Amino acid sequence: MNTLHPNIRVKVKKLIVLAEKELGIRLQVTSAFRSWKEQAQLYNQGRSSPGQIVTHAKAGESYHNYGLAFDVVEIRSGRPIWKNPNWQKK
């Protein structure tokens, strides 16, 4: 989380507190700033390297490359819920 732009970092902290306080959902940041090399590796996943496609953003096209994006996972009973059906709700 410390790799996020300072303005975003403050908002992310507020979001995490609000989610727990208002919704009873504990969130943990799993990814924030990514180098262009890291983003390129993720973009290549499922294309030129093994695995499932996880992003459609090439290096330089992701807000992660500028510290302006973050990913979270819900924590329940001390464990991350990676395949969380709640993320599909609208």
Secondary structure, 3 states (H helix, E strand, C coil): CCCCCHHHHHHHHHHHHHHHHHHCCEEEEEECCCCHHHHHHHHHECCCECCCCCCCCCCCCCHHHHCCCCEEEEEECCEEECCCHHHHCC
